[in-house]
Amino acid sequence: MQSNNPLNRIPPVTRNVLIAIVVMFIAQQVLGGPNSGYFIQRYFALFPIGSDYFYPWQLLTYALLHGNLMHLFLNGFAIWMFGSQIEHYWGEKRYSIFIIVCIIGSGIANALLSNAPAIGISGAVYGLLVAYGMMWPNHTIQLLLPPIPMKAKYFVMLFAGIALFSSINPRNDGIAHIAHLGGAITGFLMIQYWRKKPPFKW
């Protein structure tokens, strides 16, 4: 008998990632008092390497935290939209490796090159965008803002370009642009490695 639960239609790794970031966001709200809220941010957000607040596990845990509901929704929507198709294509194992490596690669970039702490799974989302654009470059994506269709390859180039420009010209906008760029580059390198193409050609 087929379940009517819509969550069961989402592939397992993508589903578990979505559940994890939602549960952690709820925990942030419930435990958002002066002491417990400080504990979550202090030990689970990603701080610059070399600071007194940095711990190695933050290279993973920062991805589970989000600043507000819109931040959570946009990342969750992108993971569902792009991650589901990629997981169906790759399978659970390769997809899991890709997500984890993009989170760590994005985190390392931000922790080394930025003086600001970071939260959110956006870096892995950028890795997924790059993967999607490389595998299905001519698929049409319907943007939310602005509501226009765009081929995946142009969509990826647009967002990667914004991340690069914003990283070179940093603004105090509260967005971890370096983490976004780090996730995009990590995703690109992973695809190239699996394809045995430059810079990994042998």
N, CA, C and O of each residue as an XYZ file, in Angstrom:
808
protein
N       0.849     -1.202      0.000
C       0.000      0.000      0.000
C       0.882      1.250      0.000
O       1.773      1.383      0.839
N       0.636      2.153     -0.930
C       1.461      3.332     -1.075
C       1.056      4.406     -0.066
O      -0.126      4.696      0.122
N       2.070      4.987      0.575
C       1.809      6.018      1.575
C       1.442      7.334      0.900
O       1.967      7.675     -0.160
N       0.529      8.066      1.538
C       0.136      9.375      1.034
C       0.953     10.495      1.652
O       0.727     11.671      1.366
N       1.899     10.129      2.497
C       2.745     11.133      3.137
C       3.636     11.789      2.084
O       4.451     11.103      1.467
N       3.501     13.116      1.860
C       4.306     13.766      0.813
C       5.803     13.684      1.081
O       6.591     13.744      0.138
N       6.219     13.549      2.337
C       7.639     13.433      2.653
C       8.248     12.171      2.042
O       9.431     12.144      1.705
N       7.429     11.125      1.904
C       7.929      9.876      1.354
C       8.246      9.980     -0.137
O       8.926      9.115     -0.689
N       7.758     11.027     -0.782
C       8.053     11.222     -2.204
C       9.404     11.897     -2.408
O       9.916     11.933     -3.527
N       9.980     12.428     -1.340
C      11.299     13.060     -1.417
C      12.351     11.991     -1.165
O      12.207     11.225     -0.212
N      13.403     11.903     -1.975
C      14.424     10.874     -1.752
C      15.041     10.997     -0.366
O      15.081     12.094      0.191
N      15.529      9.878      0.212
C      15.835      9.820      1.647
C      16.880     10.806      2.161
O      16.685     11.403      3.220
N      17.972     10.988      1.446
C      19.009     11.891      1.947
C      18.506     13.333      1.932
O      18.686     14.073      2.899
N      17.880     13.720      0.837
C      17.298     15.064      0.751
C      16.265     15.265      1.849
O      16.233     16.315      2.490
N      15.423     14.262      2.068
C      14.406     14.351      3.117
C      15.040     14.523      4.486
O      14.589     15.349      5.279
N      16.084     13.751      4.772
C      16.728     13.833      6.081
C      17.424     15.175      6.291
O      17.433     15.708      7.400
N      18.008     15.722      5.217
C      18.621     17.049      5.321
C      17.557     18.095      5.646
O      17.760     18.947      6.512
N      16.425     18.027      4.951
C      15.343     18.981      5.199
C      14.807     18.862      6.627
O      14.558     19.869      7.290
N      14.635     17.640      7.088
C      14.153     17.430      8.455
C      15.153     17.990      9.459
O      14.766     18.623     10.442
N      16.444     17.753      9.210
C      17.481     18.198     10.147
C      17.515     19.716     10.280
O      17.630     20.232     11.392
N      17.418     20.448      9.153
C      17.508     21.902      9.254
C      16.227     22.490      9.860
O      16.273     23.516     10.538
N      15.089     21.836      9.613
C      13.841     22.316     10.226
C      13.857     22.065     11.736
O      13.502     22.950     12.514
N      14.263     20.876     12.148
C      14.319     20.549     13.575
C      15.291     21.478     14.294
O      15.009     21.952     15.395
N      16.433     21.735     13.666
C      17.419     22.611     14.306
C      16.907     24.044     14.378
O      17.190     24.755     15.343
N      16.155     24.474     13.364
C      15.592     25.822     13.408
C      14.580     25.941     14.538
O      14.545     26.949     15.244
N      13.757     24.913     14.707
C      12.802     24.913     15.812
C      13.535     24.965     17.144
O      13.129     25.682     18.059
N      14.623     24.199     17.247
C      15.420     24.209     18.480
C      15.992     25.602     18.733
O      16.051     26.050     19.878
N      16.411     26.284     17.673
C      16.916     27.649     17.833
C      15.849     28.572     18.414
O      16.147     29.437     19.239
N      14.597     28.381     17.977
C      13.517     29.241     18.460
C      13.128     28.884     19.893
O      12.929     29.764     20.730
N      13.021     27.583     20.164
C      12.611     27.131     21.498
C      13.686     27.432     22.530
O      13.392     27.829     23.657
N      14.944     27.235     22.124
C      16.060     27.442     23.045
C      16.726     28.794     22.816
O      17.920     28.967     23.058
N      15.940     29.728     22.355
C      16.501     31.017     21.984
C      16.614     32.009     23.117
O      16.687     33.214     22.878
N      16.628     31.530     24.334
C      16.772     32.418     25.483
C      18.177     32.969     25.593
O      19.039     32.618     24.787
N      18.430     33.823     26.571
C      19.729     34.470     26.721
C      20.878     33.485     26.881
O      21.972     33.730     26.372
N      20.653     32.383     27.574
C      21.750     31.446     27.820
C      21.812     30.334     26.784
O      22.865     30.087     26.197
N      20.678     29.656     26.555
C      20.674     28.537     25.624
C      20.881     28.999     24.187
O      21.569     28.335     23.412
N      20.280     30.151     23.828
C      20.482     30.676     22.485
C      21.942     31.016     22.249
O      22.468     30.784     21.161
N      22.586     31.555     23.244
C      24.017     31.859     23.150
C      24.815     30.580     22.965
O      25.768     30.552     22.187
N      24.437     29.527     23.667
C      25.156     28.259     23.567
C      25.117     27.715     22.143
O      26.139     27.271     21.619
N      23.939     27.747     21.512
C      23.808     27.228     20.149
C      24.675     28.027     19.192
O      25.428     27.449     18.408
N      24.579     29.342     19.246
C      25.361     30.177     18.347
C      26.860     30.055     18.632
O      27.676     30.020     17.712
N      27.202     29.992     19.900
C      28.615     29.978     20.298
C      29.320     28.720     19.846
O      30.480     28.778     19.440
N      28.647     27.584     19.906
C      29.329     26.322     19.655
C      28.975     25.670     18.321
O      29.681     24.766     17.874
N      27.894     26.113     17.678
C      27.470     25.455     16.446
C      27.581     26.332     15.206
O      27.667     25.804     14.097
N      27.581     27.655     15.358
C      27.847     28.530     14.217
C      29.325     28.419     13.845
O      30.139     27.959     14.646
N      29.666     28.840     12.629
C      31.044     28.728     12.152
C      31.781     30.038     12.362
O      31.409     31.072     11.808
N      32.827     29.983     13.167
C      33.653     31.156     13.435
C      34.971     31.050     12.666
O      35.376     29.953     12.282
N      35.641     32.182     12.440
C      36.904     32.151     11.689
C      37.946     31.255     12.357
O      38.077     31.229     13.580
N      38.679     30.526     11.525
C      39.763     29.702     12.045
C      40.820     30.603     12.676
O      41.224     31.610     12.095
N      41.253     30.230     13.856
C      42.228     31.039     14.585
C      41.610     31.880     15.682
O      42.315     32.392     16.552
N      40.271     32.026     15.642
C      39.624     32.777     16.712
C      39.406     31.872     17.918
O      39.482     30.648     17.810
N      39.139     32.478     19.053
C      38.915     31.711     20.284
C      37.606     30.936     20.248
O      37.377     30.062     21.085
N      36.750     31.250     19.285
C      35.427     30.632     19.237
C      35.332     29.479     18.234
O      34.292     28.829     18.139
N      36.408     29.221     17.484
C      36.350     28.191     16.451
C      36.584     26.800     17.023
O      37.493     26.583     17.824
N      35.729     25.846     16.587
C      35.920     24.427     16.876
C      35.732     23.662     15.571
O      34.892     24.044     14.756
N      36.498     22.586     15.353
C      36.448     21.870     14.070
C      35.058     21.399     13.665
O      34.725     21.413     12.480
N      34.234     20.978     14.636
C      32.910     20.454     14.271
C      31.993     21.530     13.668
O      30.979     21.218     13.043
N      32.369     22.797     13.868
C      31.560     23.876     13.300
C      31.549     23.844     11.775
O      30.647     24.409     11.156
N      32.545     23.187     11.155
C      32.592     23.069      9.702
C      31.433     22.242      9.158
O      31.177     22.245      7.954
N      30.734     21.539     10.038
C      29.526     20.814      9.665
C      28.274     21.415     10.298
O      27.249     21.578      9.635
N      28.366     21.743     11.594
C      27.157     22.138     12.320
C      26.592     23.483     11.881
O      25.395     23.727     12.032
N      27.440     24.360     11.337
C      26.932     25.678     10.925
C      25.830     25.556      9.883
O      24.938     26.401      9.806
N      25.901     24.492      9.080
C      24.927     24.315      8.000
C      23.530     24.025      8.517
O      22.553     24.208      7.791
N      23.420     23.578      9.756
C      22.113     23.243     10.316
C      21.385     24.465     10.882
O      20.188     24.394     11.159
N      22.085     25.568     11.054
C      21.491     26.763     11.658
C      21.048     27.744     10.574
O      21.657     27.822      9.507
N      19.974     28.496     10.864
C      19.500     29.516      9.936
C      19.059     30.749     10.699
O      18.571     30.666     11.826
N      19.241     31.902     10.055
C      19.006     33.159     10.737
C      17.545     33.513     10.927
O      17.184     34.130     11.929
N      16.696     33.133      9.981
C      15.275     33.443     10.079
C      14.495     32.471      9.186
O      15.078     31.628      8.504
N      13.186     32.606      9.208
C      12.325     31.671      8.477
C      12.541     31.764      6.969
O      12.515     30.743      6.282
N      12.754     32.968      6.444
C      12.972     33.123      5.007
C      14.275     32.462      4.582
O      14.336     31.820      3.534
N      15.309     32.618      5.387
C      16.596     31.957      5.134
C      16.406     30.445      5.063
O      16.921     29.785      4.160
N      15.671     29.914      6.011
C      15.395     28.473      6.043
C      14.577     28.049      4.832
O      14.888     27.040      4.199
N      13.535     28.807      4.502
C      12.655     28.437      3.393
C      13.397     28.414      2.061
O      13.259     27.464      1.290
N      14.183     29.452      1.786
C      14.882     29.524      0.507
C      15.882     28.386      0.355
O      15.971     27.774     -0.710
N      16.634     28.100      1.414
C      17.585     26.994      1.345
C      16.869     25.652      1.226
O      17.264     24.795      0.437
N      15.811     25.480      2.020
C      15.059     24.234      1.970
C      14.410     24.019      0.618
O      14.403     22.900      0.103
N      13.867     25.072      0.039
C      13.228     24.977     -1.273
C      14.246     24.572     -2.338
O      13.957     23.731     -3.190
N      15.438     25.172     -2.289
C      16.477     24.856     -3.270
C      16.970     23.426     -3.113
O      17.202     22.737     -4.106
N      17.131     22.975     -1.874
C      17.568     21.596     -1.642
C      16.526     20.621     -2.173
O      16.867     19.622     -2.806
N      15.263     20.912     -1.916
C      14.188     20.047     -2.418
C      14.151     20.069     -3.952
O      14.038     19.018     -4.584
N      14.247     21.243     -4.541
C      14.091     21.389     -5.984
C      15.254     20.757     -6.749
O      15.035     19.991     -7.688
N      16.477     21.073     -6.355
C      17.645     20.588     -7.090
C      18.178     19.276     -6.510
O      18.557     18.369     -7.252
N      18.202     19.185     -5.179
C      18.762     18.003     -4.552
C      17.986     16.738     -4.845
O      18.582     15.674     -5.009
N      16.675     16.831     -4.916
C      15.860     15.643     -5.173
C      16.223     15.005     -6.510
O      16.405     13.791     -6.600
N      16.325     15.835     -7.548
C      16.637     15.301     -8.869
C      18.055     14.744     -8.911
O      18.299     13.694     -9.505
N      18.992     15.452     -8.276
C      20.383     14.993     -8.274
C      20.512     13.686     -7.502
O      21.246     12.793     -7.924
N      19.810     13.561     -6.378
C      19.878     12.320     -5.610
C      19.282     11.156     -6.398
O      19.829     10.053     -6.377
N      18.176     11.388     -7.088
C      17.591     10.330     -7.922
C      18.592      9.869     -8.983
O      18.662      8.685     -9.312
N      19.356     10.810     -9.508
C      20.293     10.499    -10.586
C      21.560      9.804    -10.063
O      22.023      8.828    -10.653
N      22.111     10.305     -8.964
C      23.370      9.786     -8.424
C      23.186      8.586     -7.506
O      24.015      7.676     -7.485
N      22.107      8.590     -6.757
C      21.952      7.623     -5.683
C      22.361      8.226     -4.343
O      22.992      9.281     -4.288
N      21.997      7.550     -3.281
C      22.167      8.095     -1.939
C      23.635      8.312     -1.556
O      23.978      9.347     -0.985
N      24.500      7.345     -1.867
C      25.888      7.418     -1.412
C      26.640      8.592     -2.016
O      27.225      9.400     -1.295
N      26.624      8.686     -3.343
C      27.367      9.768     -3.989
C      26.768     11.131     -3.628
O      27.498     12.100     -3.419
N      25.465     11.193     -3.558
C      24.801     12.449     -3.200
C      25.174     12.873     -1.778
O      25.427     14.053     -1.532
N      25.210     11.928     -0.850
C      25.588     12.240      0.538
C      27.004     12.771      0.601
O      27.273     13.759      1.283
N      27.914     12.115     -0.113
C      29.306     12.569     -0.134
C      29.380     13.986     -0.675
O      30.094     14.828     -0.130
N      28.653     14.247     -1.736
C      28.689     15.567     -2.364
C      28.199     16.649     -1.404
O      28.836     17.693     -1.265
N      27.080     16.402     -0.750
C      26.522     17.378      0.185
C      27.512     17.678      1.312
O      27.762     18.841      1.626
N      28.072     16.636      1.915
C      28.983     16.813      3.046
C      30.241     17.560      2.624
O      30.690     18.469      3.321
N      30.810     17.178      1.482
C      32.034     17.833      1.011
C      31.762     19.304      0.693
O      32.599     20.158      0.984
N      30.614     19.609      0.104
C      30.279     21.006     -0.196
C      30.088     21.821      1.073
O      30.490     22.983      1.130
N      29.484     21.226      2.085
C      29.323     21.923      3.366
C      30.692     22.242      3.963
O      30.937     23.364      4.405
N      31.579     21.250      3.974
C      32.911     21.452      4.549
C      33.730     22.430      3.706
O      34.388     23.316      4.252
N      33.695     22.275      2.383
C      34.446     23.174      1.514
C      33.983     24.613      1.644
O      34.796     25.535      1.702
N      32.675     24.798      1.689
C      32.103     26.127      1.885
C      32.523     26.697      3.237
O      32.868     27.873      3.349
N      32.487     25.842      4.264
C      32.858     26.284      5.604
C      34.315     26.668      5.709
O      34.649     27.677      6.330
N      35.187     25.877      5.110
C      36.621     26.190      5.143
C      36.894     27.529      4.468
O      37.669     28.338      4.978
N      36.258     27.763      3.320
C      36.448     29.029      2.612
C      36.058     30.206      3.493
O      36.786     31.195      3.578
N      34.902     30.096      4.151
C      34.441     31.208      4.983
C      35.289     31.368      6.233
O      35.600     32.488      6.638
N      35.665     30.245      6.847
C      36.443     30.309      8.084
C      37.849     30.847      7.851
O      38.445     31.437      8.752
N      38.382     30.646      6.644
C      39.741     31.121      6.333
C      39.756     32.544      5.784
O      40.677     33.312      6.062
N      38.737     32.893      5.006
C      38.791     34.136      4.236
C      37.861     35.230      4.732
O      37.902     36.351      4.226
N      37.025     34.924      5.711
C      36.096     35.922      6.239
C      36.305     36.113      7.733
O      36.652     35.177      8.453
N      36.094     37.317      8.173
C      36.196     37.611      9.609
C      34.866     37.462     10.327
O      34.791     37.613     11.546
N      33.815     37.165      9.572
C      32.474     37.081     10.149
C      32.055     35.627     10.305
O      32.398     34.798      9.461
N      31.324     35.298     11.359
C      30.788     33.934     11.501
C      29.725     33.656     10.451
O      29.178     34.582      9.852
N      29.433     32.386     10.230
C      28.465     32.009      9.201
C      27.527     30.931      9.723
O      27.916     30.093     10.536
N      26.293     30.963      9.250
C      25.324     29.899      9.496
C      24.555     29.649      8.205
O      24.475     30.522      7.341
N      23.990     28.446      8.080
C      23.145     28.140      6.933
C      23.781     27.168      5.957
O      25.004     27.070      5.858
N      22.934     26.459      5.246
C      23.380     25.430      4.306
C      23.484     25.972      2.883
O      23.500     25.207      1.919
N      23.553     27.300      2.760
C      23.593     27.938      1.444
C      24.794     27.497      0.616
O      24.683     27.369     -0.603
N      25.945     27.262      1.256
C      27.123     26.839      0.511
C      26.885     25.534     -0.213
O      27.273     25.386     -1.372
N      26.247     24.580      0.462
C      25.915     23.312     -0.184
C      24.879     23.517     -1.280
O      24.912     22.827     -2.298
N      23.958     24.459     -1.082
C      22.969     24.774     -2.115
C      23.673     25.257     -3.379
O      23.299     24.867     -4.485
N      24.687     26.102     -3.220
C      25.430     26.573     -4.389
C      26.159     25.418     -5.069
O      26.260     25.387     -6.296
N      26.667     24.470     -4.284
C      27.270     23.286     -4.866
C      26.266     22.488     -5.681
O      26.590     21.993     -6.761
N      25.043     22.363     -5.166
C      23.985     21.656     -5.888
C      23.599     22.400     -7.169
O      23.339     21.773     -8.196
N      23.561     23.729     -7.110
C      23.243     24.510     -8.301
C      24.265     24.250     -9.402
O      23.912     24.059    -10.566
N      25.548     24.247     -9.010
C      26.600     23.993     -9.984
C      26.466     22.592    -10.565
O      26.588     22.403    -11.775
N      26.214     21.606     -9.700
C      26.055     20.226    -10.167
C      24.886     20.124    -11.145
O      24.998     19.485    -12.191
N      23.783     20.746    -10.806
C      22.601     20.709    -11.669
C      22.913     21.355    -13.019
O      22.570     20.811    -14.069
N      23.562     22.514    -12.984
C      23.878     23.220    -14.219
C      24.866     22.475    -15.092
O      24.809     22.575    -16.318
N      25.780     21.723    -14.474
C      26.759     20.958    -15.244
C      26.144     19.696    -15.846
O      26.541     19.268    -16.929
N      25.186     19.106    -15.155
C      24.597     17.865    -15.645
C      23.420     18.098    -16.586
O      23.213     17.328    -17.524
N      22.652     19.152    -16.342
C      21.492     19.449    -17.195
C      21.524     20.926    -17.600
O      20.637     21.695    -17.232
N      22.547     21.310    -18.356
C      22.743     22.739    -18.647
C      21.597     23.398    -19.402
O      21.372     24.599    -19.259
N      20.874     22.630    -20.200
C      19.824     23.226    -21.027
C      18.423     23.053    -20.451
O      17.439     23.444    -21.078
N      18.330     22.461    -19.245
C      17.027     22.401    -18.585
C      16.584     23.819    -18.202
O      17.402     24.650    -17.807
N      15.301     24.074    -18.322
C      14.774     25.399    -17.993
C      14.351     25.449    -16.524
O      13.644     24.570    -16.031
N      14.800     26.492    -15.845
C      14.444     26.723    -14.448
C      13.518     27.933    -14.392
O      13.801     28.967    -14.997
N      12.424     27.802    -13.671
C      11.492     28.914    -13.493
C      11.872     29.654    -12.223
O      11.702     29.134    -11.120
N      12.384     30.864    -12.377
C      12.803     31.653    -11.220
C      11.588     32.157    -10.447
O      10.504     32.344    -10.998
N      11.813     32.371     -9.140
C      10.779     32.986     -8.311
C      10.845     34.503     -8.418
O       9.832     35.167     -8.636
N      12.054     35.043     -8.260
C      12.272     36.491     -8.336
C      13.494     36.747     -9.203
O      14.604     36.412     -8.791
N      13.331     37.337    -10.409
C      12.056     37.642    -11.079
C      11.439     36.360    -11.638
O      12.155     35.386    -11.870
N      10.121     36.346    -11.859
C       9.430     35.127    -12.319
C       9.614     34.895    -13.812
O       8.666     35.033    -14.585
N      10.829     34.545    -14.221
C      11.115     34.315    -15.629
C      11.831     32.974    -15.781
O      12.545     32.554    -14.871
N      11.650     32.290    -16.925
C      12.368     31.030    -17.165
C      13.804     31.310    -17.606
O      14.076     32.315    -18.264
N      14.717     30.415    -17.239
C      16.121     30.579    -17.588
C      16.766     29.206    -17.676
O      16.469     28.332    -16.862
N      17.644     29.003    -18.653
C      18.367     27.746    -18.750
C      19.292     27.588    -17.544
O      19.834     28.564    -17.025
N      19.458     26.349    -17.115
C      20.216     26.073    -15.895
C      21.634     26.625    -15.966
O      22.136     27.156    -14.975
N      22.287     26.509    -17.115
C      23.669     26.968    -17.229
C      23.780     28.478    -17.015
O      24.750     28.949    -16.421
N      22.801     29.233    -17.490
C      22.821     30.685    -17.289
C      22.449     31.037    -15.853
O      22.978     31.987    -15.275
N      21.541     30.266    -15.295
C      21.139     30.463    -13.901
C      22.345     30.292    -12.975
O      22.568     31.100    -12.074
N      23.114     29.232    -13.209
C      24.291     28.959    -12.381
C      25.341     30.044    -12.565
O      25.923     30.519    -11.590
N      25.586     30.438    -13.807
C      26.582     31.484    -14.065
C      26.186     32.796    -13.401
O      27.040     33.523    -12.894
N      24.890     33.099    -13.403
C      24.403     34.321    -12.773
C      24.673     34.318    -11.280
O      25.219     35.279    -10.737
N      24.290     33.233    -10.616
C      24.449     33.182     -9.162
C      25.917     33.047     -8.760
O      26.331     33.611     -7.747
N      26.704     32.309     -9.535
C      28.135     32.204     -9.244
C      28.806     33.555     -9.434
O      29.693     33.926     -8.666
N      28.386     34.292    -10.457
C      28.942     35.622    -10.690
C      28.611     36.583     -9.567
O      29.455     37.382     -9.161
N      27.378     36.513     -9.058
C      26.987     37.368     -7.928
C      27.826     37.035     -6.701
O      28.281     37.932     -5.991
N      28.029     35.735     -6.451
C      28.829     35.320     -5.298
C      30.267     35.791     -5.432
O      30.865     36.245     -4.456
N      30.833     35.687     -6.639
C      32.214     36.130     -6.863
C      32.333     37.637     -6.686
O      33.227     38.115     -5.988
N      31.438     38.380     -7.313
C      31.480     39.844     -7.211
C      31.315     40.287     -5.764
O      32.028     41.178     -5.301
N      30.376     39.668     -5.045
C      30.110     40.060     -3.658
C      31.260     39.661     -2.738
O      31.478     40.305     -1.712
N      31.999     38.606     -3.089
C      33.152     38.205     -2.288
C      34.315     39.168     -2.482
O      35.042     39.476     -1.537
N      34.485     39.645     -3.721
C      35.569     40.585     -4.020
C      35.250     41.966     -3.471
O      36.145     42.705     -3.061
N      33.967     42.307     -3.467
C      33.520     43.618     -2.969
C      32.579     43.406     -1.785
O      31.367     43.585     -1.910
N      33.137     43.026     -0.638
C      32.285     42.669      0.504
C      31.493     43.861      1.037
O      31.970     44.995      1.067
N      30.267     43.557      1.456
C      29.401     44.542      2.083
C      28.906     43.963      3.401
O      28.862     42.747      3.592
N      28.550     44.829      4.267
C      28.049     44.388      5.573
C      26.557     44.093      5.470
O      25.733     44.773      6.080
N      26.218     43.051      4.675
C      24.809     42.730      4.442
C      24.368     41.472      5.179
O      23.225     41.036      5.041
N      25.278     40.886      5.968
C      24.923     39.707      6.751
C      24.853     38.422      5.947
O      24.386     37.405      6.459
N      25.307     38.442      4.692
C      25.285     37.265      3.835
C      26.704     36.738      3.669
O      27.628     37.505      3.398
N      26.874     35.440      3.829
C      28.210     34.829      3.734
C      28.524     34.531      2.270
O      28.455     33.380      1.837
N      28.868     35.572      1.509
C      29.115     35.397      0.080
C      30.311     34.488     -0.184
O      30.313     33.731     -1.156
N      31.326     34.556      0.672
C      32.502     33.708      0.483
C      32.118     32.233      0.662
O      32.633     31.365     -0.043
N      31.226     31.959      1.591
C      30.748     30.583      1.769
C      30.004     30.115      0.533
O      30.153     28.964      0.122
N      29.202     30.992     -0.069
C      28.486     30.644     -1.300
C      29.478     30.299     -2.410
O      29.343     29.282     -3.090
N      30.474     31.165     -2.576
C      31.473     30.939     -3.613
C      32.263     29.665     -3.326
O      32.557     28.894     -4.240
N      32.605     29.446     -2.059
C      33.328     28.234     -1.689
C      32.532     26.977     -1.986
O      33.094     25.978     -2.435
N      31.233     27.015     -1.742
C      30.384     25.871     -2.049
C      30.292     25.619     -3.541
O      30.310     24.470     -3.982
N      30.193     26.697     -4.328
C      30.116     26.557     -5.784
C      31.407     25.958     -6.344
O      31.367     25.064     -7.188
N      32.553     26.455     -5.870
C      33.841     25.951     -6.350
C      34.033     24.500     -5.928
O      34.504     23.678     -6.714
N      33.667     24.185     -4.688
C      33.785     22.804     -4.220
C      32.930     21.865     -5.056
O      33.378     20.783     -5.436
N      31.697     22.276     -5.342
C      30.820     21.454     -6.172
C      31.396     21.231     -7.559
O      31.350     20.119     -8.085
N      31.940     22.290     -8.152
C      32.552     22.171     -9.478
C      33.725     21.201     -9.446
O      33.844     20.342    -10.320
N      34.586     21.332     -8.451
C      35.761     20.458     -8.365
C      35.369     18.999     -8.137
O      36.012     18.091     -8.664
N      34.318     18.775     -7.355
C      33.861     17.402     -7.130
C      33.378     16.772     -8.435
O      33.708     15.623     -8.730
N      32.599     17.519     -9.214
C      32.105     16.994    -10.484
C      33.270     16.698    -11.416
O      33.306     15.649    -12.060
N      34.225     17.624    -11.486
C      35.385     17.422    -12.349
C      36.205     16.216    -11.915
O      36.720     15.470    -12.747
N      36.322     16.034    -10.611
C      37.069     14.880    -10.091
C      36.392     13.573    -10.494
O      37.055     12.642    -10.951
N      35.088     13.504    -10.325
C      34.354     12.297    -10.686
C      34.379     12.054    -12.200
O      34.330     10.909    -12.649
N      34.453     13.125    -12.973
C      34.497     12.987    -14.431
C      35.923     12.768    -14.945
O      36.134     12.510    -16.130
N      36.888     12.872    -14.044
C      38.322     12.767    -14.395
C      38.709     13.816    -15.442
O      39.364     13.523    -16.442
N      38.278     15.039    -15.169
C      38.584     16.161    -16.053
C      39.407     17.187    -15.287
O      39.467     17.134    -14.059
N      40.058     18.141    -16.008
C      40.919     19.129    -15.341
C      40.204     19.817    -14.199
O      39.019     20.130    -14.309
N      40.914     20.062    -13.091
C      42.361     19.859    -12.885
C      42.732     18.458    -12.411
O      43.831     18.265    -11.893
N      41.851     17.481    -12.571
C      42.099     16.125    -12.069
C      42.295     15.114    -13.187
O      42.216     13.909    -12.948
N      42.548     15.580    -14.394
C      42.681     14.681    -15.534
C      43.952     13.842    -15.397
O      45.031     14.372    -15.130
N      43.811     12.526    -15.584
C      44.981     11.643    -15.570
C      44.819     10.507    -16.578
O      45.706      9.664    -16.706
